[in-house]
Amino acid sequence: MVRLPLSPDELERGRRLGALLRSARGDRSILDVALAAGISPETLRKVETGRIATPSFASIAAVAGVVGLSLDALWAEVHPPSPEGPTGGDAPGPRVGAARVWS
């Protein structure tokens, strides 16, 4: 299977994601956080540096849980809403209770 190249927007989101996770990790070592999240330290290092711009949801959810970030907060920081409002199926829909409904 051939993977299409990532767009500049996707690469930038990957850099923002990595910077946010790195900041949330604080003084904890990459090794401690990666092992607690069940991923390799090399994977976490690549995510934090933006070399893996589109990591798996499971990996990000695990790291976010270890460093104390909610997935809602992570989404809001990495994928801010556009000034024109939500477009297409990529933007979150209305909130229902504590869950987000995706359109």
WOHU-V174022 format. One record per residue. RES is the residue in one letter. SS is DSSP state (H for helix, E for strand, - for the rest). OMEGA is omega as a letter, one per 20 degrees, with the letter a starting at -180 (NA if undefined). D_FIRST is the distance of its C-alpha to the first C-alpha in Angstrom with 2 decimals. Layout:
RES | SS | OMEGA | D_FIRST
RES | SS | OMEGA | D_FIRST
This chain:
M | - | r | 0.00
V | - | r | 3.79
R | - | r | 6.41
L | - | r | 9.61
P | - | r | 12.72
L | - | r | 15.14
S | - | r | 18.34
P | H | r | 21.69
D | H | r | 22.65
E | H | r | 19.74
L | H | r | 20.60
E | H | r | 24.24
R | H | r | 23.70
G | H | r | 22.03
R | H | r | 25.13
R | H | r | 27.46
L | H | a | 25.90
G | H | r | 26.25
A | H | r | 29.79
L | H | r | 30.80
L | H | r | 29.68
R | H | r | 31.36
S | H | a | 34.51
A | H | r | 34.59
R | H | r | 34.28
G | - | a | 37.56
D | - | r | 39.29
R | - | a | 37.19
S | - | r | 35.22
I | H | a | 31.45
L | H | a | 31.93
D | H | a | 34.07
V | H | a | 31.84
A | H | a | 28.58
L | H | r | 30.27
A | H | a | 31.86
A | H | r | 28.54
G | - | r | 26.85
I | - | a | 24.31
S | - | r | 24.52
P | H | r | 26.78
E | H | r | 24.19
T | H | r | 21.77
L | H | r | 24.75
R | H | a | 25.78
K | H | r | 22.45
V | H | a | 22.54
E | H | a | 26.19
T | - | r | 25.69
G | - | r | 22.86
R | - | r | 20.36
I | - | a | 18.14
A | - | a | 18.52
T | - | r | 16.66
P | - | a | 17.61
S | - | r | 17.43
F | H | a | 20.32
A | H | r | 21.71
S | H | a | 22.08
I | H | r | 23.76
A | H | r | 25.94
A | H | r | 27.06
V | H | r | 27.97
A | H | r | 29.67
G | H | a | 31.71
V | H | a | 32.82
V | H | r | 33.92
G | - | r | 35.50
L | - | r | 33.46
S | - | r | 33.10
L | H | r | 29.76
D | H | r | 31.71
A | H | r | 33.12
L | H | r | 29.80
W | H | a | 28.27
A | H | a | 31.38
E | H | a | 31.23
V | H | a | 27.56
H | - | a | 27.27
P | - | r | 30.83
P | - | r | 31.83
S | - | r | 32.09
P | - | a | 35.66
E | - | a | 34.96
G | - | a | 34.14
P | - | r | 31.13
T | - | r | 28.73
G | H | a | 26.00
G | H | a | 24.35
D | H | a | 23.65
A | - | r | 27.28
P | E | r | 29.22
G | E | a | 31.72
P | E | r | 35.25
R | E | r | 36.22
V | E | a | 37.44
G | - | r | 39.40
A | - | a | 37.54
A | E | r | 34.03
R | E | r | 32.07
V | E | a | 31.06
W | E | a | 27.84
S | - | NA | 28.09
